[in-house]
Amino acid sequence: MENESSILSRSIKDLFSAKMLQYSILPFILSMLVLYILFFIVAGVGLDQLGTMDVQSSQTTIENGIPHTESFQATLEGTAIIKFLMGSAFTSWIASFLVYTIGGFLVLYLSIFVALLIIGFLTPLILKELQKRHYADVEMIGHSNLLEGIFLTLKWVFIMIILFIVFIPLYFIPIINIIAFNFPLYYFFHKMMTYDVSSNICTKEEAKKIKYFHGSTLRLKTLALYLLSLIPFVIFFASVFYVIYLGHSYFIEVKKLREEVA
C-alpha cells in the first residue's frame, strides 16, 4: 500500500475539513446521549444491589421421628453490614467508586460498539466526500445491501458473544485476560470497519483481492484504531477519522486493481 505516513497526513487534513467536521457532530451527540443514559442505568443497578440482599435458607429437624422443615426468607436492607458500607462516608465512597469504575469500563467498551453502529450510517456520505476530494476517477461501485448488512452485523455480534463466553477461563489469568477480553470486541470492530468501507467502494471480487494481498496490513491498521478507541472519549471524535483513514487505503488499492485490468 501507499506510504502510511502520507495516508495518515492526508486523513488528518481531511478530518479537519468543514464537511468532515459536520459529519463528526452527529455520532458524537448520539453516542454521548446513549452512553450517558446507559452509564447511570448500569451504575444505578449496581448500587441498588449493594443496598438490597435476598437471603433464603431452610433447616430440617427431627422430633419424635418426624422431620420438620423450617424455611427462612428475608430481604436484608439496612442490615449492620449494609449500613456500615453505605453509612460510613469512607466505605460508601469505596463501594460507589468500585461500582462506577466497573460501570465506566463497561460503558467504554459499549461506546465502541455503539459508535460502530452509528458511523455505519454515515460511511457512504464520508466516502463520497473523500472521493470528490481525491478520487474522482475511482467509481464507487459497492456491493452491499441492507439485508446483507443486517445479517452480517448480527452474525458478527453472535460470534463476538460466543468468543466472550469461550474466553471466560482466560479472564482470571493476568496479562492474558487483557487480550482475552479485548479480542472479541476487536474482532467485531475489524469486521464492521472493513466491511462498511469496502462494501461502499469495491466490488466483491476487488474486496476479496485486497483482503488476500493486504489482509495483514488492514488488521494492523484496525488494531491501531481499536487501541486508540480504548482511550476514553476518543471514539466519540475519531469514528469519522477511522472511515477516512481506511477509505484512503481502499481507494488507493481499488485504483491500482482497476488500472491493472485496463
HELIX and SHEET records of a PDB file:
HELIX    1   1 GLU A    4  LEU A   15  1                                  12    
HELIX    2   2 ALA A   18  GLY A   51  1                                  34    
HELIX    3   3 ALA A   80  GLY A   87  1                                   8    
HELIX    4   4 ALA A   89  HIS A  134  1                                  46    
HELIX    5   5 LEU A  146  VAL A  166  1                                  21    
HELIX    6   6 ILE A  168  PHE A  172  5                                   5    
HELIX    7   7 ILE A  176  ILE A  201  1                                  26    
HELIX    8   8 LYS A  204  SER A  229  1                                  26    
HELIX    9   9 VAL A  234  VAL A  261  1                                  28    
SHEET    1   A 2 MET A  53  GLU A  63  0                                        
SHEET    2   A 2 ILE A  66  LEU A  76 -1                                        
END                                                                             
